[in-house]
Amino acid sequence: MEQKHYIIRGGEQGRARLLVLSRVMRPTTLSLLDQAGIRSGMKCLEIGCGSGDVAFDLARIVGPDGTVVATDIDEIKLRLARQEADRNQLSNLEFRLADILDDELENFDLVHARFVLTHLANPRKALEKVRRSLNPGGVLAVEDVDFRGHFCHPEYAAFSRYVELYTKTAQRKGADPNIGPRLPELLIKTGFERVQINLVQLAALSDDSKQMAPLTMENIADSVLAEGLASPAEVERLVHELYAFACDPETVISGPRVVQTWGYCPG
């Protein structure tokens, strides 16, 4: 995935956001992997591993007889993830600096990608490459956003503006912030069979998921400013107002709709 399409800040600051995201998404991602048929002994690939948290879970699930390769385009996040894997003694897990569109893949039994395809100008090309790397009967499980699905209560101008700015910035970069509903069609057209779909949406009064809006606004600030979609003063104000809104115990904030789709390579 070329960095030019990725609008969210990388490095250690970006990883801090991903750690929160991983905590709030972990239950539903584990449920997806279970429905897709993950089991002990599998060889798995995690694309766009970020902070590495899904890769850690994969490594634990497949156990010592299985292996996991986790790729990302951010060397800082990979270095930190390797350190965490070492602390957890996950010897069946390898982190690699690799781009799904450019680098060669070996064969796998299961491939998972969360919030990756939304950042690609040509997601079908990536899926075609993944399909070629899957063993017969292997499974691809993807989950991605439909940013239009956000809501909050009460209605809040700063929240609506955040959703607008994220959407416009992603589209300016050639990405698709509303790719979620397209996922089943993309898998079917790429040749996957028995394609299935599930819908996930998180909303909260008090837990970490409420922090994702201000955290994400902070981490897209550079891209928003580079595209000329807002002034520095407006971005600073939005971040401040979003944190205040998120900290109010009477407000409700949702994340985007998340579409989970999985399908199998012909056996």
Contacts in CASP RR format, 6 or more apart in sequence:
PFRMAT RR
TARGET T0000
AUTHOR 0000-0000-0000
METHOD contacts of the structure
MODEL  1
MEQKHYIIRGGEQGRARLLVLSRVMRPTTLSLLDQAGIRSGMKCLEIGCG
SGDVAFDLARIVGPDGTVVATDIDEIKLRLARQEADRNQLSNLEFRLADI
LDDELENFDLVHARFVLTHLANPRKALEKVRRSLNPGGVLAVEDVDFRGH
FCHPEYAAFSRYVELYTKTAQRKGADPNIGPRLPELLIKTGFERVQINLV
QLAALSDDSKQMAPLTMENIADSVLAEGLASPAEVERLVHELYAFACDPE
TVISGPRVVQTWGYCPG
1 48 0 8 1.000
1 73 0 8 1.000
1 99 0 8 1.000
1 100 0 8 1.000
1 101 0 8 1.000
1 116 0 8 1.000
1 119 0 8 1.000
1 120 0 8 1.000
1 126 0 8 1.000
2 99 0 8 1.000
2 101 0 8 1.000
2 121 0 8 1.000
3 73 0 8 1.000
4 173 0 8 1.000
5 119 0 8 1.000
5 120 0 8 1.000
5 121 0 8 1.000
5 173 0 8 1.000
5 174 0 8 1.000
5 175 0 8 1.000
6 73 0 8 1.000
6 119 0 8 1.000
6 173 0 8 1.000
6 175 0 8 1.000
7 119 0 8 1.000
7 166 0 8 1.000
7 169 0 8 1.000
7 170 0 8 1.000
7 173 0 8 1.000
7 175 0 8 1.000
7 220 0 8 1.000
7 223 0 8 1.000
8 14 0 8 1.000
8 17 0 8 1.000
8 216 0 8 1.000
8 219 0 8 1.000
8 220 0 8 1.000
8 223 0 8 1.000
9 17 0 8 1.000
9 218 0 8 1.000
9 219 0 8 1.000
9 220 0 8 1.000
9 221 0 8 1.000
9 222 0 8 1.000
10 74 0 8 1.000
10 76 0 8 1.000
10 77 0 8 1.000
10 219 0 8 1.000
11 74 0 8 1.000
11 76 0 8 1.000
11 77 0 8 1.000
12 76 0 8 1.000
12 80 0 8 1.000
13 219 0 8 1.000
14 77 0 8 1.000
14 219 0 8 1.000
15 50 0 8 1.000
15 51 0 8 1.000
15 76 0 8 1.000
15 77 0 8 1.000
15 80 0 8 1.000
16 215 0 8 1.000
17 212 0 8 1.000
17 215 0 8 1.000
17 216 0 8 1.000
17 218 0 8 1.000
17 219 0 8 1.000
18 50 0 8 1.000
18 51 0 8 1.000
18 53 0 8 1.000
18 77 0 8 1.000
19 51 0 8 1.000
19 53 0 8 1.000
20 208 0 8 1.000
20 211 0 8 1.000
20 212 0 8 1.000
20 215 0 8 1.000
21 115 0 8 1.000
21 212 0 8 1.000
22 51 0 8 1.000
22 52 0 8 1.000
22 53 0 8 1.000
22 54 0 8 1.000
23 53 0 8 1.000
23 208 0 8 1.000
24 202 0 8 1.000
24 207 0 8 1.000
24 208 0 8 1.000
24 209 0 8 1.000
24 212 0 8 1.000
25 114 0 8 1.000
25 202 0 8 1.000
25 258 0 8 1.000
26 53 0 8 1.000
26 57 0 8 1.000
28 143 0 8 1.000
28 200 0 8 1.000
28 202 0 8 1.000
28 258 0 8 1.000
28 260 0 8 1.000
29 54 0 8 1.000
29 57 0 8 1.000
29 112 0 8 1.000
29 114 0 8 1.000
29 143 0 8 1.000
30 57 0 8 1.000
32 112 0 8 1.000
32 141 0 8 1.000
32 143 0 8 1.000
32 198 0 8 1.000
32 260 0 8 1.000
32 262 0 8 1.000
33 57 0 8 1.000
33 58 0 8 1.000
33 61 0 8 1.000
33 110 0 8 1.000
33 112 0 8 1.000
33 141 0 8 1.000
35 196 0 8 1.000
35 198 0 8 1.000
35 262 0 8 1.000
36 110 0 8 1.000
36 112 0 8 1.000
36 139 0 8 1.000
36 141 0 8 1.000
36 262 0 8 1.000
36 263 0 8 1.000
37 110 0 8 1.000
37 139 0 8 1.000
38 44 0 8 1.000
38 58 0 8 1.000
38 61 0 8 1.000
38 62 0 8 1.000
38 110 0 8 1.000
39 61 0 8 1.000
39 62 0 8 1.000
40 61 0 8 1.000
40 62 0 8 1.000
40 63 0 8 1.000
40 65 0 8 1.000
40 66 0 8 1.000
41 62 0 8 1.000
41 63 0 8 1.000
41 65 0 8 1.000
41 66 0 8 1.000
42 62 0 8 1.000
42 66 0 8 1.000
42 109 0 8 1.000
42 110 0 8 1.000
43 62 0 8 1.000
43 66 0 8 1.000
43 67 0 8 1.000
43 68 0 8 1.000
43 69 0 8 1.000
43 107 0 8 1.000
43 108 0 8 1.000
43 109 0 8 1.000
43 110 0 8 1.000
44 58 0 8 1.000
44 62 0 8 1.000
44 66 0 8 1.000
44 67 0 8 1.000
44 68 0 8 1.000
44 69 0 8 1.000
44 108 0 8 1.000
44 109 0 8 1.000
44 110 0 8 1.000
44 111 0 8 1.000
44 112 0 8 1.000
45 68 0 8 1.000
45 69 0 8 1.000
45 70 0 8 1.000
45 71 0 8 1.000
45 105 0 8 1.000
45 108 0 8 1.000
45 110 0 8 1.000
45 111 0 8 1.000
45 112 0 8 1.000
45 130 0 8 1.000
45 133 0 8 1.000
46 52 0 8 1.000
46 54 0 8 1.000
46 55 0 8 1.000
46 58 0 8 1.000
46 68 0 8 1.000
46 69 0 8 1.000
46 70 0 8 1.000
46 71 0 8 1.000
46 111 0 8 1.000
46 112 0 8 1.000
46 113 0 8 1.000
47 71 0 8 1.000
47 100 0 8 1.000
47 111 0 8 1.000
47 112 0 8 1.000
47 113 0 8 1.000
47 116 0 8 1.000
47 126 0 8 1.000
47 130 0 8 1.000
48 70 0 8 1.000
48 71 0 8 1.000
48 72 0 8 1.000
48 73 0 8 1.000
48 100 0 8 1.000
48 113 0 8 1.000
48 114 0 8 1.000
48 116 0 8 1.000
49 55 0 8 1.000
49 70 0 8 1.000
49 71 0 8 1.000
49 72 0 8 1.000
49 77 0 8 1.000
49 78 0 8 1.000
49 81 0 8 1.000
49 95 0 8 1.000
50 72 0 8 1.000
50 74 0 8 1.000
50 77 0 8 1.000
50 78 0 8 1.000
50 81 0 8 1.000
51 77 0 8 1.000
51 80 0 8 1.000
51 81 0 8 1.000
52 70 0 8 1.000
52 77 0 8 1.000
52 81 0 8 1.000
52 84 0 8 1.000
52 85 0 8 1.000
52 95 0 8 1.000
54 112 0 8 1.000
54 114 0 8 1.000
55 68 0 8 1.000
55 70 0 8 1.000
55 81 0 8 1.000
55 85 0 8 1.000
55 93 0 8 1.000
55 95 0 8 1.000
56 84 0 8 1.000
56 85 0 8 1.000
56 88 0 8 1.000
56 90 0 8 1.000
56 93 0 8 1.000
58 68 0 8 1.000
58 70 0 8 1.000
58 93 0 8 1.000
58 112 0 8 1.000
59 68 0 8 1.000
59 85 0 8 1.000
59 90 0 8 1.000
59 92 0 8 1.000
59 93 0 8 1.000
60 90 0 8 1.000
62 68 0 8 1.000
62 92 0 8 1.000
63 92 0 8 1.000
64 91 0 8 1.000
64 92 0 8 1.000
66 92 0 8 1.000
67 92 0 8 1.000
67 93 0 8 1.000
67 94 0 8 1.000
68 92 0 8 1.000
68 93 0 8 1.000
68 94 0 8 1.000
69 94 0 8 1.000
69 96 0 8 1.000
69 106 0 8 1.000
69 108 0 8 1.000
70 81 0 8 1.000
70 93 0 8 1.000
70 94 0 8 1.000
70 95 0 8 1.000
70 96 0 8 1.000
71 95 0 8 1.000
71 96 0 8 1.000
71 97 0 8 1.000
71 98 0 8 1.000
71 99 0 8 1.000
71 100 0 8 1.000
71 103 0 8 1.000
72 78 0 8 1.000
72 81 0 8 1.000
72 95 0 8 1.000
72 97 0 8 1.000
72 98 0 8 1.000
73 97 0 8 1.000
73 98 0 8 1.000
73 99 0 8 1.000
75 97 0 8 1.000
78 95 0 8 1.000
78 96 0 8 1.000
78 97 0 8 1.000
81 95 0 8 1.000
82 95 0 8 1.000
85 93 0 8 1.000
85 95 0 8 1.000
100 113 0 8 1.000
100 116 0 8 1.000
100 126 0 8 1.000
100 129 0 8 1.000
100 130 0 8 1.000
101 120 0 8 1.000
101 122 0 8 1.000
101 125 0 8 1.000
101 126 0 8 1.000
101 129 0 8 1.000
105 129 0 8 1.000
105 130 0 8 1.000
105 132 0 8 1.000
105 133 0 8 1.000
106 133 0 8 1.000
107 133 0 8 1.000
107 134 0 8 1.000
107 135 0 8 1.000
108 133 0 8 1.000
108 134 0 8 1.000
108 135 0 8 1.000
108 138 0 8 1.000
109 134 0 8 1.000
109 135 0 8 1.000
109 138 0 8 1.000
109 139 0 8 1.000
110 138 0 8 1.000
110 139 0 8 1.000
110 140 0 8 1.000
110 141 0 8 1.000
111 130 0 8 1.000
111 133 0 8 1.000
111 134 0 8 1.000
111 139 0 8 1.000
111 140 0 8 1.000
111 141 0 8 1.000
112 140 0 8 1.000
112 141 0 8 1.000
112 142 0 8 1.000
113 130 0 8 1.000
113 140 0 8 1.000
113 141 0 8 1.000
113 142 0 8 1.000
113 143 0 8 1.000
113 144 0 8 1.000
114 142 0 8 1.000
114 143 0 8 1.000
114 144 0 8 1.000
115 143 0 8 1.000
115 144 0 8 1.000
115 145 0 8 1.000
116 126 0 8 1.000
116 142 0 8 1.000
116 144 0 8 1.000
117 123 0 8 1.000
117 126 0 8 1.000
117 127 0 8 1.000
117 142 0 8 1.000
117 144 0 8 1.000
117 176 0 8 1.000
117 179 0 8 1.000
117 183 0 8 1.000
117 186 0 8 1.000
118 144 0 8 1.000
118 145 0 8 1.000
118 170 0 8 1.000
118 175 0 8 1.000
118 176 0 8 1.000
118 177 0 8 1.000
118 179 0 8 1.000
118 180 0 8 1.000
119 170 0 8 1.000
119 175 0 8 1.000
120 126 0 8 1.000
120 175 0 8 1.000
121 174 0 8 1.000
121 175 0 8 1.000
123 176 0 8 1.000
123 179 0 8 1.000
123 186 0 8 1.000
124 186 0 8 1.000
124 189 0 8 1.000
124 190 0 8 1.000
127 140 0 8 1.000
127 186 0 8 1.000
127 187 0 8 1.000
127 190 0 8 1.000
128 190 0 8 1.000
130 140 0 8 1.000
131 140 0 8 1.000
131 190 0 8 1.000
131 191 0 8 1.000
131 192 0 8 1.000
131 265 0 8 1.000
134 140 0 8 1.000
134 265 0 8 1.000
135 265 0 8 1.000
136 265 0 8 1.000
136 266 0 8 1.000
136 267 0 8 1.000
137 264 0 8 1.000
137 265 0 8 1.000
137 266 0 8 1.000
137 267 0 8 1.000
138 264 0 8 1.000
138 265 0 8 1.000
138 267 0 8 1.000
139 262 0 8 1.000
139 263 0 8 1.000
139 264 0 8 1.000
139 265 0 8 1.000
140 187 0 8 1.000
140 192 0 8 1.000
140 262 0 8 1.000
140 263 0 8 1.000
140 264 0 8 1.000
140 265 0 8 1.000
141 260 0 8 1.000
141 261 0 8 1.000
141 262 0 8 1.000
141 263 0 8 1.000
142 183 0 8 1.000
142 187 0 8 1.000
142 260 0 8 1.000
142 261 0 8 1.000
142 262 0 8 1.000
143 200 0 8 1.000
143 258 0 8 1.000
143 259 0 8 1.000
143 260 0 8 1.000
143 261 0 8 1.000
144 179 0 8 1.000
144 180 0 8 1.000
144 183 0 8 1.000
144 258 0 8 1.000
144 259 0 8 1.000
145 177 0 8 1.000
145 178 0 8 1.000
145 179 0 8 1.000
145 180 0 8 1.000
145 256 0 8 1.000
145 257 0 8 1.000
145 258 0 8 1.000
145 259 0 8 1.000
146 178 0 8 1.000
146 179 0 8 1.000
146 180 0 8 1.000
146 181 0 8 1.000
146 256 0 8 1.000
146 257 0 8 1.000
146 258 0 8 1.000
146 259 0 8 1.000
147 163 0 8 1.000
147 166 0 8 1.000
147 167 0 8 1.000
147 170 0 8 1.000
147 177 0 8 1.000
147 178 0 8 1.000
147 256 0 8 1.000
148 167 0 8 1.000
148 178 0 8 1.000
148 256 0 8 1.000
148 257 0 8 1.000
149 201 0 8 1.000
149 254 0 8 1.000
149 255 0 8 1.000
149 256 0 8 1.000
149 257 0 8 1.000
150 159 0 8 1.000
150 163 0 8 1.000
150 254 0 8 1.000
150 255 0 8 1.000
150 256 0 8 1.000
151 203 0 8 1.000
151 252 0 8 1.000
151 254 0 8 1.000
152 159 0 8 1.000
152 245 0 8 1.000
152 251 0 8 1.000
152 252 0 8 1.000
152 253 0 8 1.000
152 254 0 8 1.000
153 251 0 8 1.000
153 252 0 8 1.000
154 251 0 8 1.000
156 241 0 8 1.000
156 245 0 8 1.000
156 251 0 8 1.000
158 237 0 8 1.000
158 238 0 8 1.000
158 241 0 8 1.000
158 242 0 8 1.000
158 245 0 8 1.000
159 213 0 8 1.000
159 242 0 8 1.000
159 245 0 8 1.000
159 253 0 8 1.000
161 238 0 8 1.000
162 213 0 8 1.000
162 216 0 8 1.000
162 217 0 8 1.000
162 238 0 8 1.000
162 242 0 8 1.000
165 217 0 8 1.000
165 220 0 8 1.000
165 224 0 8 1.000
165 229 0 8 1.000
165 230 0 8 1.000
165 238 0 8 1.000
166 177 0 8 1.000
166 216 0 8 1.000
166 217 0 8 1.000
166 220 0 8 1.000
167 177 0 8 1.000
167 178 0 8 1.000
168 227 0 8 1.000
168 229 0 8 1.000
169 220 0 8 1.000
169 223 0 8 1.000
169 224 0 8 1.000
169 227 0 8 1.000
169 229 0 8 1.000
170 176 0 8 1.000
170 177 0 8 1.000
171 177 0 8 1.000
172 227 0 8 1.000
172 229 0 8 1.000
173 223 0 8 1.000
173 227 0 8 1.000
176 182 0 8 1.000
180 257 0 8 1.000
180 258 0 8 1.000
180 259 0 8 1.000
180 261 0 8 1.000
181 259 0 8 1.000
183 197 0 8 1.000
183 259 0 8 1.000
183 261 0 8 1.000
184 195 0 8 1.000
184 197 0 8 1.000
184 259 0 8 1.000
184 261 0 8 1.000
187 195 0 8 1.000
187 261 0 8 1.000
187 262 0 8 1.000
187 263 0 8 1.000
188 195 0 8 1.000
191 266 0 8 1.000
192 263 0 8 1.000
192 264 0 8 1.000
192 265 0 8 1.000
193 263 0 8 1.000
193 264 0 8 1.000
193 265 0 8 1.000
193 266 0 8 1.000
194 263 0 8 1.000
194 264 0 8 1.000
195 261 0 8 1.000
195 262 0 8 1.000
195 263 0 8 1.000
196 261 0 8 1.000
196 262 0 8 1.000
196 263 0 8 1.000
197 259 0 8 1.000
197 260 0 8 1.000
197 261 0 8 1.000
198 259 0 8 1.000
198 260 0 8 1.000
198 261 0 8 1.000
199 257 0 8 1.000
199 258 0 8 1.000
199 259 0 8 1.000
199 260 0 8 1.000
200 257 0 8 1.000
200 258 0 8 1.000
200 259 0 8 1.000
200 260 0 8 1.000
201 254 0 8 1.000
201 255 0 8 1.000
201 256 0 8 1.000
201 257 0 8 1.000
201 258 0 8 1.000
202 209 0 8 1.000
202 254 0 8 1.000
202 255 0 8 1.000
202 258 0 8 1.000
203 209 0 8 1.000
203 252 0 8 1.000
203 253 0 8 1.000
203 254 0 8 1.000
203 255 0 8 1.000
204 210 0 8 1.000
204 252 0 8 1.000
204 253 0 8 1.000
204 254 0 8 1.000
205 249 0 8 1.000
205 250 0 8 1.000
205 251 0 8 1.000
205 252 0 8 1.000
206 249 0 8 1.000
209 253 0 8 1.000
209 255 0 8 1.000
210 246 0 8 1.000
210 251 0 8 1.000
210 253 0 8 1.000
211 243 0 8 1.000
211 246 0 8 1.000
212 253 0 8 1.000
212 255 0 8 1.000
213 242 0 8 1.000
213 245 0 8 1.000
213 246 0 8 1.000
213 253 0 8 1.000
213 255 0 8 1.000
214 239 0 8 1.000
214 242 0 8 1.000
214 243 0 8 1.000
214 245 0 8 1.000
214 246 0 8 1.000
217 235 0 8 1.000
217 238 0 8 1.000
217 239 0 8 1.000
217 242 0 8 1.000
218 239 0 8 1.000
221 235 0 8 1.000
221 239 0 8 1.000
224 230 0 8 1.000
224 235 0 8 1.000
225 231 0 8 1.000
225 232 0 8 1.000
225 235 0 8 1.000
230 238 0 8 1.000
245 251 0 8 1.000
245 253 0 8 1.000
246 253 0 8 1.000
END
